[in-house]
């Protein structure tokens, strides 16, 4: 029993530590994601995403490749991999993202993807570039996009909070965005704002009606994710 508690404690510590790393290669980030999912949810139990859902497909493959690896083995491998990362991979403390075990990877993965031509960009691409004009135009043409969630199960309002983009959040709110919308992990935009340390964003979201008491799938309210 003590050994299991020690493993769980070490795994939790590693899952917090990993969010302090920025310059981690894509393959390692996917490996970490797969191990985390296996360690927390067991064998992959979801359908393989379509070929057009590139990032979601990669994440699925990372998880599915672990097959019948036990939860304990997945935790041990996850801990070992995190411990193998060097201090040079760490980013500045104020930029640490504690949103989820793959939260920092959501942002970093986006930076590794091939740049698109303007004609191929979606409203999510425009938002990540901070293009208020194009986001506004896209939502005017298709208002339903305001509540659409991408392959990472994040809505536009989540991405804006992740980026700390005040102007974008204000635009999305005017377009009818739900500031308490949850992502695939049960997290609201306020979870992202707290996790990323975007104080101005936190204040704005709360002014817009964000609820501090929403608990994510791990039972954490937004303020639990704030840097200590």
Backbone as CSV, one residue per row, in Angstrom:
resi,resn,N_x,N_y,N_z,CA_x,CA_y,CA_z,C_x,C_y,C_z
1,UNK,0.824,-1.207,0.000,0.000,0.000,0.000,0.858,1.258,0.000
2,UNK,1.944,1.231,0.857,2.827,2.382,0.924,3.510,2.622,-0.417
3,UNK,3.874,1.526,-1.092,4.542,1.648,-2.391,3.623,2.310,-3.408
4,UNK,2.340,1.946,-3.380,1.380,2.547,-4.295,1.195,4.027,-4.006
5,UNK,1.154,4.379,-2.718,1.008,5.782,-2.335,2.224,6.582,-2.767
6,UNK,3.411,5.974,-2.617,4.647,6.645,-3.033,4.643,6.867,-4.542
7,UNK,4.177,5.855,-5.299,4.129,5.972,-6.752,3.152,7.068,-7.167
8,UNK,1.992,7.089,-6.530,0.986,8.109,-6.838,1.521,9.500,-6.528
9,UNK,2.226,9.622,-5.414,2.779,10.917,-5.024,3.844,11.384,-6.013
10,UNK,4.714,10.456,-6.411,5.776,10.787,-7.369,5.182,11.142,-8.732
11,UNK,4.125,10.418,-9.105,3.470,10.688,-10.378,2.838,12.082,-10.367
12,UNK,2.160,12.418,-9.281,1.547,13.739,-9.171,2.611,14.829,-9.242
13,UNK,3.727,14.618,-8.549,4.805,15.607,-8.559,5.367,15.770,-9.972
14,UNK,5.523,14.649,-10.671,6.044,14.708,-12.043,5.076,15.427,-12.968
15,UNK,3.763,15.204,-12.766,2.763,15.837,-13.634,2.720,17.343,-13.429
16,UNK,3.130,17.797,-12.242,3.223,19.235,-11.981,4.534,19.778,-12.547
17,UNK,5.614,19.034,-12.324,6.932,19.458,-12.790,6.990,19.604,-14.303
18,UNK,6.334,18.682,-15.021,6.437,18.677,-16.481,5.893,19.965,-17.088
19,UNK,4.998,20.634,-16.383,4.416,21.851,-16.920,5.382,23.022,-16.840
20,UNK,6.571,22.780,-16.270,7.595,23.810,-16.210,8.550,23.717,-17.405
21,UNK,8.284,22.783,-18.299,9.177,22.573,-19.431,8.585,23.136,-20.716
22,UNK,9.389,23.852,-21.453,8.925,24.500,-22.682,9.558,23.902,-23.930
23,UNK,10.889,23.820,-23.947,11.583,23.396,-25.171,11.698,21.880,-25.273
24,UNK,10.550,21.232,-25.196,10.506,19.774,-25.310,10.075,19.420,-26.724
25,UNK,10.767,18.465,-27.330,10.434,18.121,-28.713,9.054,17.480,-28.786
26,UNK,8.488,17.522,-29.975,7.121,17.071,-30.198,6.932,15.607,-29.839
27,UNK,7.888,14.762,-30.204,7.770,13.332,-29.935,7.711,13.065,-28.430
28,UNK,8.519,13.788,-27.673,8.526,13.608,-26.220,7.220,14.083,-25.610
29,UNK,6.689,15.194,-26.108,5.426,15.711,-25.599,4.300,14.721,-25.857
30,UNK,4.311,14.104,-27.017,3.282,13.113,-27.330,3.438,11.873,-26.444
31,UNK,4.673,11.492,-26.202,4.931,10.336,-25.324,4.413,10.629,-23.912
32,UNK,4.675,11.835,-23.426,4.195,12.231,-22.102,2.673,12.204,-22.051
33,UNK,2.055,12.682,-23.115,0.598,12.694,-23.169,0.045,11.270,-23.094
34,UNK,0.607,10.382,-23.917,0.132,9.015,-23.949,0.292,8.326,-22.598
35,UNK,1.434,8.516,-21.969,1.680,7.900,-20.669,0.739,8.447,-19.607
36,UNK,0.472,9.746,-19.666,-0.429,10.352,-18.683,-1.839,9.788,-18.827
37,UNK,-2.307,9.687,-20.065,-3.641,9.150,-20.298,-3.721,7.686,-19.840
38,UNK,-2.690,6.916,-20.121,-2.670,5.509,-19.726,-2.641,5.394,-18.197
39,UNK,-1.891,6.285,-17.572,-1.740,6.248,-16.117,-3.001,6.685,-15.393
40,UNK,-3.775,7.535,-16.009,-4.964,8.072,-15.341,-6.274,7.455,-15.815
41,UNK,-6.272,6.899,-17.050,-7.516,6.351,-17.585,-7.408,4.906,-18.053
42,UNK,-6.211,4.343,-18.007,-6.042,2.971,-18.460,-5.906,2.888,-19.975
43,UNK,-6.209,1.726,-20.534,-6.046,1.514,-21.973,-6.917,2.477,-22.782
44,UNK,-6.422,2.842,-23.951,-7.153,3.745,-24.848,-8.528,3.162,-25.160
45,UNK,-9.548,3.957,-24.922,-10.922,3.463,-25.084,-11.781,4.367,-25.957
46,UNK,-11.133,5.152,-26.813,-11.878,6.037,-27.705,-11.534,5.704,-29.152
47,UNK,-12.398,6.093,-30.056,-12.193,5.816,-31.478,-11.078,6.688,-32.048
48,UNK,-10.398,6.178,-33.044,-9.321,6.921,-33.685,-9.893,8.099,-34.459
49,UNK,-9.387,9.321,-34.201,-9.889,10.507,-34.912,-9.667,10.393,-36.416
50,UNK,-10.441,11.133,-37.162,-10.307,11.123,-38.611,-8.981,11.678,-39.074
51,UNK,-8.627,11.395,-40.299,-7.324,11.785,-40.830,-7.135,13.305,-40.876
52,UNK,-8.239,14.046,-40.944,-8.132,15.508,-40.991,-7.886,16.105,-39.616
53,UNK,-8.141,15.344,-38.568,-7.893,15.816,-37.197,-6.469,15.420,-36.824
54,UNK,-5.511,16.146,-37.364,-4.112,15.735,-37.311,-3.577,15.627,-35.879
55,UNK,-3.742,16.695,-35.095,-3.201,16.689,-33.743,-3.905,15.661,-32.869
56,UNK,-5.219,15.614,-32.955,-5.981,14.649,-32.157,-5.579,13.224,-32.526
57,UNK,-5.321,13.003,-33.789,-4.924,11.668,-34.266,-3.559,11.284,-33.687
58,UNK,-2.631,12.227,-33.655,-1.310,11.963,-33.095,-1.397,11.629,-31.611
59,UNK,-2.231,12.375,-30.894,-2.398,12.148,-29.463,-3.039,10.773,-29.213
60,UNK,-4.005,10.434,-30.040,-4.653,9.117,-29.918,-3.637,8.009,-30.139
61,UNK,-2.814,8.166,-31.154,-1.818,7.142,-31.466,-0.802,6.991,-30.341
62,UNK,-0.438,8.115,-29.705,0.511,8.067,-28.591,-0.071,7.277,-27.425
63,UNK,-1.348,7.454,-27.185,-2.016,6.737,-26.098,-2.252,5.272,-26.489
64,UNK,-2.800,5.055,-27.662,-3.146,3.706,-28.101,-1.923,2.807,-28.219
65,UNK,-0.769,3.396,-28.524,0.454,2.599,-28.710,0.904,1.910,-27.429
66,UNK,0.382,2.347,-26.292,0.771,1.754,-25.015,0.043,0.453,-24.743
67,UNK,-0.963,0.147,-25.565,-1.646,-1.137,-25.468,-2.160,-1.456,-24.075
68,UNK,-1.718,-2.600,-23.533,-2.188,-3.055,-22.230,-1.230,-2.704,-21.092
69,UNK,-0.340,-1.742,-21.326,0.569,-1.301,-20.266,-0.233,-0.974,-19.005
70,UNK,0.198,-1.483,-17.881,-0.552,-1.266,-16.642,-0.460,0.196,-16.201
71,UNK,-1.399,0.581,-15.366,-1.408,1.941,-14.836,-0.114,2.224,-14.075
72,UNK,0.310,1.268,-13.262,1.529,1.445,-12.472,2.754,1.610,-13.369
73,UNK,2.853,0.790,-14.421,3.994,0.897,-15.336,3.968,2.225,-16.082
74,UNK,2.783,2.668,-16.470,2.663,3.943,-17.171,3.113,5.090,-16.270
75,UNK,2.716,5.028,-15.001,3.140,6.066,-14.054,4.655,6.061,-13.886
76,UNK,5.236,4.871,-13.777,6.684,4.753,-13.605,7.432,5.295,-14.819
77,UNK,6.945,4.955,-16.026,7.579,5.441,-17.251,7.435,6.954,-17.385
78,UNK,6.276,7.463,-16.990,6.034,8.908,-17.038,7.017,9.629,-16.117
79,UNK,7.159,9.123,-14.899,8.073,9.729,-13.927,9.503,9.701,-14.455
80,UNK,9.905,8.555,-14.999,11.262,8.405,-15.532,11.515,9.382,-16.676
81,UNK,10.539,9.538,-17.554,10.710,10.444,-18.691,10.797,11.891,-18.234
82,UNK,9.939,12.273,-17.299,9.988,13.648,-16.780,11.343,13.916,-16.127
83,UNK,11.830,12.947,-15.357,13.108,13.120,-14.666,14.280,13.201,-15.636
84,UNK,14.091,12.673,-16.847,15.174,12.693,-17.833,15.293,14.040,-18.540
85,UNK,14.258,14.869,-18.440,14.305,16.185,-19.068,15.288,17.074,-18.320
86,UNK,16.013,17.886,-19.060,17.066,18.688,-18.437,16.543,20.048,-17.998
87,UNK,17.252,20.692,-17.062,16.837,22.029,-16.611,16.745,23.039,-17.751
88,UNK,17.489,22.818,-18.827,17.456,23.744,-19.963,16.118,23.731,-20.676
89,UNK,15.315,22.687,-20.410,14.003,22.599,-21.032,12.973,23.438,-20.296
90,UNK,13.346,23.962,-19.118,12.368,24.686,-18.313,12.174,26.101,-18.830
91,UNK,10.953,26.558,-18.747,10.656,27.934,-19.112,10.617,28.765,-17.842
92,UNK,10.503,30.084,-17.980,10.438,30.962,-16.830,9.211,30.638,-16.001
93,UNK,9.353,30.782,-14.675,8.280,30.387,-13.766,6.972,31.086,-14.059
94,UNK,7.035,32.372,-14.447,5.787,33.086,-14.662,5.028,32.599,-15.877
95,UNK,5.667,31.779,-16.706,5.003,31.271,-17.899,4.539,29.835,-17.747
96,UNK,4.724,29.252,-16.558,4.336,27.868,-16.340,2.839,27.715,-16.483
97,UNK,2.442,26.707,-17.255,1.017,26.442,-17.465,0.625,25.194,-16.712
98,UNK,-0.289,25.318,-15.751,-0.727,24.175,-14.965,-2.139,23.756,-15.337
99,UNK,-2.560,24.116,-16.507,-3.959,23.865,-16.870,-4.315,22.392,-16.867
100,UNK,-3.451,21.557,-17.396,-3.717,20.118,-17.418,-2.419,19.425,-17.767
101,UNK,-2.414,18.118,-17.709,-1.185,17.392,-17.978,-0.699,17.627,-19.391
102,UNK,-1.585,17.998,-20.282,-1.200,18.270,-21.658,-1.487,19.713,-22.018
103,UNK,-1.812,20.506,-20.995,-2.191,21.889,-21.251,-1.100,22.688,-21.924
104,UNK,0.130,22.591,-21.388,1.224,23.327,-21.998,1.489,22.800,-23.385
105,UNK,1.247,21.521,-23.614,1.489,20.939,-24.918,0.489,21.425,-25.952
106,UNK,-0.699,21.765,-25.503,-1.685,22.285,-26.442,-1.129,23.517,-27.122
107,UNK,-0.556,24.415,-26.342,-0.002,25.635,-26.909,1.274,25.353,-27.701
108,UNK,2.149,24.545,-27.122,3.413,24.267,-27.794,3.227,23.475,-29.076
109,UNK,2.272,22.547,-29.063,2.020,21.763,-30.260,1.587,22.654,-31.408
110,UNK,0.825,23.683,-31.096,0.343,24.576,-32.139,1.501,25.261,-32.843
111,UNK,2.578,25.531,-32.093,3.715,26.225,-32.663,4.536,25.326,-33.579
112,UNK,4.376,24.014,-33.448,5.172,23.099,-34.262,4.490,22.751,-35.576
113,UNK,3.209,23.110,-35.697,2.489,22.758,-36.905,2.891,23.647,-38.081
114,UNK,2.769,23.119,-39.275,3.155,23.835,-40.478,2.303,25.082,-40.656
115,UNK,2.967,26.175,-41.054,2.243,27.413,-41.272,1.283,27.251,-42.451
116,UNK,0.113,27.846,-42.317,-0.918,27.721,-43.338,-1.023,28.979,-44.171
117,UNK,-1.501,28.807,-45.396,-1.863,29.956,-46.201,-3.131,30.562,-45.622
118,UNK,-3.318,31.853,-45.810,-4.487,32.528,-45.250,-5.788,31.847,-45.678
119,UNK,-5.826,31.368,-46.902,-7.045,30.755,-47.430,-7.384,29.436,-46.738
120,UNK,-6.380,28.838,-46.067,-6.589,27.552,-45.399,-6.842,27.704,-43.899
121,UNK,-6.761,28.922,-43.399,-6.867,29.126,-41.959,-8.309,29.080,-41.475
122,UNK,-8.481,28.535,-40.268,-9.785,28.507,-39.618,-9.853,29.666,-38.624
123,UNK,-11.019,29.837,-38.008,-11.173,30.901,-37.021,-10.231,30.668,-35.839
124,UNK,-9.916,29.402,-35.542,-8.980,29.104,-34.455,-7.570,29.561,-34.818
125,UNK,-7.200,29.378,-36.073,-5.887,29.837,-36.522,-5.789,31.354,-36.414
126,UNK,-6.861,32.035,-36.829,-6.864,33.499,-36.758,-6.785,33.966,-35.311
127,UNK,-7.492,33.265,-34.420,-7.451,33.658,-33.009,-6.042,33.506,-32.437
128,UNK,-5.403,32.386,-32.753,-4.055,32.157,-32.226,-3.063,33.193,-32.735
129,UNK,-3.372,33.787,-33.887,-2.521,34.842,-34.424,-2.918,36.212,-33.884
130,UNK,-4.023,36.249,-33.128,-4.473,37.513,-32.555,-5.150,38.427,-33.547
131,UNK,-5.683,37.870,-34.625,-6.318,38.677,-35.661,-7.786,38.937,-35.325
132,UNK,-8.054,40.041,-34.655,-9.419,40.392,-34.262,-10.330,40.541,-35.477
133,UNK,-9.822,41.164,-36.505,-10.627,41.420,-37.703,-11.106,40.121,-38.338
134,UNK,-10.206,39.171,-38.506,-10.579,37.915,-39.157,-11.462,37.036,-38.269
135,UNK,-11.217,37.067,-36.967,-12.069,36.310,-36.053,-13.489,36.886,-36.073
136,UNK,-13.575,38.209,-36.014,-14.878,38.865,-36.046,-15.618,38.557,-37.335
137,UNK,-14.901,38.604,-38.451,-15.504,38.318,-39.749,-15.998,36.877,-39.822
138,UNK,-15.201,35.942,-39.299,-15.582,34.529,-39.318,-16.836,34.281,-38.497
139,UNK,-16.925,34.949,-37.338,-18.079,34.750,-36.461,-19.329,35.431,-37.007
140,UNK,-19.131,36.500,-37.751,-20.269,37.161,-38.394,-20.842,36.270,-39.487
141,UNK,-19.939,35.625,-40.218,-20.366,34.718,-41.293,-20.998,33.446,-40.738
142,UNK,-20.415,32.935,-39.666,-20.909,31.682,-39.069,-20.953,31.829,-37.549
143,UNK,-22.027,32.383,-36.998,-22.136,32.622,-35.553,-22.001,31.360,-34.696
144,UNK,-22.310,30.198,-35.240,-22.254,28.961,-34.454,-20.831,28.606,-34.033
145,UNK,-19.843,29.193,-34.688,-18.457,28.915,-34.346,-18.113,29.374,-32.935
146,UNK,-18.907,30.276,-32.370,-18.611,30.808,-31.047,-18.658,29.713,-29.987
147,UNK,-19.446,28.660,-30.228,-19.544,27.574,-29.249,-18.916,26.274,-29.744
148,UNK,-18.266,26.328,-30.894,-17.635,25.129,-31.455,-16.363,24.803,-30.681
149,UNK,-16.117,23.518,-30.456,-14.885,23.096,-29.792,-14.020,22.349,-30.800
150,UNK,-12.731,22.645,-30.804,-11.826,22.047,-31.783,-11.422,20.641,-31.367
151,UNK,-10.461,20.071,-32.074,-10.047,18.695,-31.818,-9.419,18.527,-30.436
152,UNK,-8.993,19.626,-29.820,-8.466,19.580,-28.464,-9.564,19.793,-27.437
153,UNK,-10.818,19.891,-27.920,-12.000,20.106,-27.081,-11.986,21.479,-26.413
154,UNK,-11.297,22.413,-27.051,-11.242,23.789,-26.555,-12.045,24.688,-27.475
155,UNK,-12.800,25.598,-26.878,-13.538,26.595,-27.645,-12.645,27.821,-27.847
156,UNK,-13.109,28.740,-28.672,-12.338,29.958,-28.918,-12.023,30.695,-27.628
157,UNK,-12.999,30.737,-26.705,-12.817,31.468,-25.458,-11.721,30.832,-24.595
158,UNK,-11.554,29.506,-24.707,-10.463,28.839,-23.978,-9.108,29.265,-24.540
159,UNK,-9.013,29.272,-25.874,-7.752,29.654,-26.502,-7.397,31.107,-26.188
160,UNK,-8.389,31.967,-26.170,-8.135,33.383,-25.872,-7.615,33.535,-24.443
161,UNK,-8.197,32.763,-23.508,-7.748,32.812,-22.118,-6.354,32.212,-21.990
162,UNK,-6.092,31.147,-22.735,-4.773,30.505,-22.741,-3.708,31.503,-23.205
163,UNK,-4.075,32.323,-24.189,-3.144,33.313,-24.727,-3.106,34.594,-23.887
164,UNK,-4.102,34.773,-23.006,-4.165,36.009,-22.237,-4.521,37.191,-23.103
165,UNK,-5.293,36.940,-24.151,-5.637,37.973,-25.128,-6.908,38.704,-24.690
166,UNK,-6.733,39.810,-24.008,-7.846,40.582,-23.458,-8.795,41.073,-24.547
167,UNK,-8.240,41.648,-25.583,-9.071,42.181,-26.663,-9.892,41.078,-27.316
168,UNK,-9.292,39.913,-27.468,-9.996,38.799,-28.099,-11.130,38.309,-27.202
169,UNK,-10.889,38.233,-25.905,-11.926,37.806,-24.964,-13.101,38.771,-25.005
170,UNK,-12.796,40.061,-25.063,-13.858,41.062,-25.136,-14.682,40.897,-26.409
171,UNK,-14.003,40.635,-27.525,-14.698,40.417,-28.788,-15.592,39.185,-28.706
172,UNK,-15.047,38.092,-28.184,-15.809,36.847,-28.098,-17.021,37.006,-27.187
173,UNK,-16.843,37.748,-26.106,-17.964,37.989,-25.187,-19.080,38.743,-25.898
174,UNK,-18.709,39.734,-26.702,-19.707,40.501,-27.457,-20.421,39.628,-28.481
175,UNK,-19.719,38.610,-28.949,-20.290,37.696,-29.938,-21.099,36.568,-29.279
176,UNK,-21.181,36.594,-27.945,-22.005,35.625,-27.249,-21.297,34.421,-26.663
177,UNK,-19.977,34.485,-26.516,-19.243,33.359,-25.945,-19.647,33.114,-24.497
178,UNK,-19.744,31.855,-24.121,-20.061,31.459,-22.754,-18.761,31.425,-21.955
179,UNK,-18.592,32.337,-21.005,-17.344,32.415,-20.257,-17.191,31.247,-19.283
180,UNK,-18.225,30.458,-19.115,-18.145,29.290,-18.241,-18.179,27.979,-19.027
181,UNK,-17.941,28.060,-20.334,-17.930,26.866,-21.164,-16.784,25.954,-20.740
182,UNK,-17.029,24.644,-20.704,-15.984,23.713,-20.284,-15.350,23.013,-21.483
183,UNK,-14.085,22.639,-21.317,-13.383,21.899,-22.366,-13.487,20.405,-22.071
184,UNK,-12.689,19.608,-22.735,-12.763,18.163,-22.558,-12.349,17.688,-21.185
185,UNK,-11.655,18.535,-20.429,-11.229,18.187,-19.073,-12.066,18.891,-18.012
186,UNK,-13.188,19.473,-18.460,-14.068,20.147,-17.517,-13.566,21.508,-17.082
187,UNK,-12.606,22.060,-17.814,-12.026,23.342,-17.432,-12.655,24.505,-18.191
188,UNK,-12.853,25.589,-17.479,-13.405,26.807,-18.054,-12.276,27.738,-18.474
189,UNK,-12.580,28.803,-19.199,-11.545,29.783,-19.533,-10.834,30.321,-18.295
190,UNK,-11.561,30.406,-17.173,-10.953,30.908,-15.944,-9.868,29.964,-15.432
191,UNK,-10.051,28.653,-15.648,-8.996,27.698,-15.286,-7.709,28.032,-16.055
192,UNK,-7.868,28.302,-17.345,-6.708,28.611,-18.181,-6.038,29.912,-17.745
193,UNK,-6.854,30.911,-17.436,-6.311,32.207,-17.033,-5.513,32.092,-15.741
194,UNK,-6.050,31.348,-14.781,-5.329,31.147,-13.522,-4.061,30.340,-13.752
195,UNK,-4.173,29.276,-14.538,-3.027,28.399,-14.783,-1.876,29.146,-15.444
196,UNK,-2.204,30.068,-16.327,-1.177,30.798,-17.064,-0.747,32.086,-16.362
197,UNK,-1.405,32.416,-15.257,-1.042,33.615,-14.516,-1.439,34.901,-15.203
198,UNK,-2.525,34.860,-15.994,-2.988,36.067,-16.693,-3.953,36.846,-15.791
199,UNK,-3.400,37.669,-14.911,-4.210,38.361,-13.902,-5.276,39.271,-14.514
200,UNK,-4.896,40.027,-15.535,-5.861,40.934,-16.160,-6.983,40.137,-16.815
201,UNK,-6.621,39.021,-17.378,-7.594,38.140,-18.012,-8.561,37.569,-16.963
202,UNK,-8.024,37.214,-15.810,-8.866,36.703,-14.716,-9.897,37.748,-14.312
203,UNK,-9.433,38.970,-14.139,-10.349,40.044,-13.727,-11.426,40.286,-14.766
204,UNK,-11.042,40.260,-16.025,-12.011,40.481,-17.094,-13.046,39.366,-17.125
205,UNK,-12.585,38.130,-17.068,-13.507,36.993,-17.113,-14.493,37.033,-15.946
206,UNK,-14.013,37.402,-14.776,-14.903,37.480,-13.620,-15.902,38.617,-13.774
207,UNK,-15.469,39.701,-14.374,-16.384,40.809,-14.658,-17.482,40.360,-15.618
208,UNK,-17.110,39.448,-16.510,-18.059,38.942,-17.506,-18.929,37.803,-16.965
209,UNK,-18.700,37.429,-15.693,-19.545,36.408,-15.080,-18.921,35.043,-14.912
210,UNK,-17.602,34.937,-15.059,-16.940,33.640,-14.885,-17.102,33.154,-13.446
211,UNK,-17.367,31.870,-13.314,-17.624,31.256,-12.009,-16.343,30.652,-11.432
212,UNK,-15.923,31.124,-10.275,-14.709,30.626,-9.625,-14.886,29.227,-9.034
213,UNK,-16.118,28.763,-8.927,-16.383,27.519,-8.209,-16.563,26.295,-9.101
214,UNK,-16.366,26.439,-10.405,-16.490,25.296,-11.308,-15.301,24.365,-11.103
215,UNK,-15.581,23.089,-10.879,-14.516,22.101,-10.683,-14.292,21.303,-11.969
216,UNK,-13.032,21.103,-12.313,-12.720,20.340,-13.517,-12.772,18.847,-13.219
217,UNK,-12.365,18.024,-14.171,-12.469,16.571,-14.011,-11.561,16.036,-12.911
218,UNK,-10.604,16.855,-12.464,-9.737,16.468,-11.354,-10.199,17.081,-10.035
219,UNK,-11.379,17.727,-10.068,-11.925,18.313,-8.853,-11.320,19.638,-8.467
220,UNK,-10.642,20.292,-9.402,-9.951,21.539,-9.098,-10.733,22.751,-9.598
221,UNK,-10.848,23.763,-8.743,-11.451,25.032,-9.153,-10.342,25.867,-9.780
222,UNK,-10.665,26.898,-10.537,-9.640,27.678,-11.231,-8.483,28.152,-10.354
223,UNK,-8.785,28.655,-9.181,-7.713,29.195,-8.320,-6.750,28.122,-7.847
224,UNK,-7.162,26.844,-7.872,-6.263,25.759,-7.489,-5.081,25.649,-8.447
225,UNK,-5.251,26.197,-9.649,-4.217,26.078,-10.675,-3.257,27.257,-10.666
226,UNK,-3.514,28.213,-9.790,-2.651,29.398,-9.725,-1.262,29.018,-9.236
227,UNK,-0.273,29.744,-9.706,1.092,29.487,-9.259,1.207,29.816,-7.781
228,UNK,1.922,28.955,-7.067,2.124,29.184,-5.636,3.251,30.166,-5.415
